[in-house]
Amino acid sequence: MNKRMVEGINQYMDEIIERWQTSMKEEKGERFFYFMPANLIEKTSREFAELMTSNISESNTVNSEKLNDFTEKVVRFGWSIMFVNKAIENFSQITFRLLEEKGVIEESNLRSILRVFTNWITPLRESIIEAYSLEWDRTVSLQRIALQELSASLIPVFEKISVMPLVGTIDTERAKLIMENLLEGVVKQRAEVVLLDITGVPVVDTMVAHHIIQAADAVRLVGAKCMLVGIRPEIAQTIVTLGINLNDFTTTSTLQRGMQEALRLTNRTIVEVEQS
């Protein structure tokens, strides 16, 4: 790569970073550069600049360690793929303009510098976006697994009574996990009444209802009764509108009412004891 250009970038790096930060603050919907601590912004900006210049060599090889570290951080910070792409574009444009201002890029070397920029930025952009996509997929996958594990556990609350709180969207994959945990938990905990709490389920459509009905049928086959609790007014309206049949269920609007019914079904009740 052009030695003079490399020396110019290194010499004016502070000014390049300062201008780059200013340009990124002007991006639509930008939050990172406004709400994060100044020291974190500066550190992240330096790391980005180091990554952007890591392939300024004859080999055009991007530093893989810096690449993976940076993409992991910006995914955690919530940078979108469009924002990452804009960051790369702004950095290259600002660097080019500044080198023009400083006389590093002149009419005599403009053609060769443009060729150098293309060979520098194009593979770098591809490497960063590919690494970002892989890191994003990995993060989303881990979050999905964590959510599934947290939101499909059968919790014993009283002898013979257990609750499974459901959170988030229920798709076929999650429904299978719910069914497995539900049946295993019912047998292990010797539950007679199971409360499926859908308070945290944002939408109950025909498919979700089908999965819930299947779960209830499976619970009945192992000798327990299944109750559906946490039915909000909008969910009740949706169920009626879709014509979903939940006649085989005992349903309640809240977990508290469901618990009272579960205690009744197991011949128990909660009694207030007056203090003497």
Buried (B, 14 or more C-beta within 10 A) or exposed (E): BBEBBBEBBEEBBEBBBEBBBEBBEEBEEBEBBEEBEEEEBEEBBEBBBBBBBBBBEEEBEBBEEBBEBBBBBBBEEEBEEEBBBBBBEBBBBBBBEBBEEEEBBEEEBEEEBEEBBEEBBEBBBEBBBEBBBEBBEEEEEEEBEEBBEEBBBBEBEBEBBBBBBBBBEBEEEBBBBBBEBBBEBBEEBEBBBBBBBBBEBEEBEEEBBBBBBBBBEBBEEEEBBBBBBBBBEEBBEBBEEEEBEBEEBBBBBBBEBBBBBBBEBBEEEEEEEEEE
